[in-house]
Amino acid sequence: MTDPAEEDAVPISVRLGTVVAPEDPEDWARPLTWVAALGMLIAPLVALAWFWLATPRESGAPLPGTWAVTLALVVGAATVGGTQIGALRAFTGTLASALFAALLTIVVGLVTAGERQVGVASPTLAHAFGAAVAGLIGALVASGVAPLYARSSSRPWRIIVPAVLGSAVALAVLPALFTA
């Protein structure tokens, strides 16, 4: 026979034979969840495709791929923020997804670096790092703008305005990172 105290520790749904799963905060059957996931992963995927198809050989100036990764990071982060409801969630969603994407972009640059160099970074890592930093600066601007449009009923406005402003800042900052 089991102890009644032990029996009370087990949830009633388990004792009755029906296990009820806890509520899932993210419903992966919803399209916006996939949009948010893609928004976080688009910059690392663009970087991976670029480094796999045409590895950069120099790191003295931003290349077209660097610009593309930077824009993908900012637009992806703004897209994630645009899927959120509420000003605080739009701000944190934009900024957190940009941080995640920047980290993954740098990891992609590190993993795809052909030879390890001492004293100087490989071109893939240099471009990944430059794109990530510029994208983060642009996403910081986008995350500041996202709460202003979070109450808009138009989802495109919630995405486009922060993405455009953040992209403009990121594109202005990117060349300065390579000349320093």
Residue pairs with C-beta under 8 A, 6 or more apart in sequence:
7 15
13 19
13 20
26 33
27 33
28 34
32 83
35 79
35 80
35 83
36 79
36 80
36 83
36 93
36 97
38 76
38 79
39 75
39 76
39 77
39 78
39 79
39 80
39 83
39 97
40 76
40 77
40 80
40 97
40 100
40 101
41 76
41 101
41 104
42 72
42 73
42 75
42 76
42 101
43 69
43 72
43 73
43 76
43 101
43 102
43 104
43 105
43 131
43 132
43 135
44 101
44 104
44 105
44 107
44 108
45 72
46 65
46 68
46 69
46 72
47 65
47 69
47 105
47 108
47 109
47 128
47 131
48 108
48 112
50 56
50 65
50 68
50 69
51 65
51 108
51 109
51 112
51 124
51 128
52 112
54 65
55 112
55 114
55 123
55 124
56 63
56 65
56 66
56 123
56 124
56 127
57 123
58 123
59 121
59 122
59 123
59 126
59 127
59 178
60 178
61 175
61 178
61 179
62 70
62 127
62 130
62 131
62 174
62 175
62 177
62 178
63 127
65 127
66 127
66 130
66 131
66 174
67 131
67 171
67 174
69 105
69 127
69 128
69 131
69 132
69 135
70 130
70 131
70 134
70 135
70 138
70 170
70 171
70 174
71 135
71 167
71 170
71 171
72 135
73 98
73 101
73 102
73 105
73 131
73 132
73 135
73 136
73 138
73 139
73 170
74 98
74 135
74 138
74 139
74 142
74 163
74 166
74 167
74 170
75 163
75 167
76 97
76 98
76 101
77 94
77 95
77 97
77 98
77 101
77 135
77 139
77 142
77 143
77 166
78 94
78 139
78 142
78 146
78 159
78 160
78 162
78 163
78 166
79 159
79 163
80 93
80 94
80 96
80 97
81 90
81 91
81 93
81 94
81 97
81 142
81 143
81 146
81 150
81 158
81 159
81 162
82 90
82 146
82 149
82 155
82 156
82 158
82 159
82 162
83 93
83 155
84 90
84 92
84 93
84 150
85 150
86 150
87 146
87 147
87 148
87 150
87 151
88 147
89 150
90 143
90 146
90 147
90 149
90 150
90 158
91 143
91 144
91 146
91 147
92 143
93 146
94 139
94 142
94 143
94 146
94 162
95 139
95 140
95 143
97 139
98 135
98 136
98 139
98 140
98 142
98 143
99 136
101 132
101 135
102 132
102 133
102 135
102 136
103 132
105 128
105 131
105 132
105 135
106 125
106 128
106 129
106 132
108 128
109 122
109 124
109 125
109 126
109 127
109 128
109 129
110 124
110 125
110 128
112 124
113 121
113 122
113 124
113 125
114 122
114 124
115 122
116 122
121 129
130 174
130 177
130 178
131 174
133 173
133 177
134 170
134 171
134 173
134 174
134 177
135 170
137 169
137 170
137 173
138 166
138 167
138 168
138 169
138 170
138 171
138 173
139 166
139 170
140 166
141 162
141 165
141 166
141 169
141 170
142 162
142 163
142 165
142 166
143 162
143 166
145 161
145 162
145 165
145 166
146 158
146 162
149 157
149 158
149 161
149 162
150 158
152 158
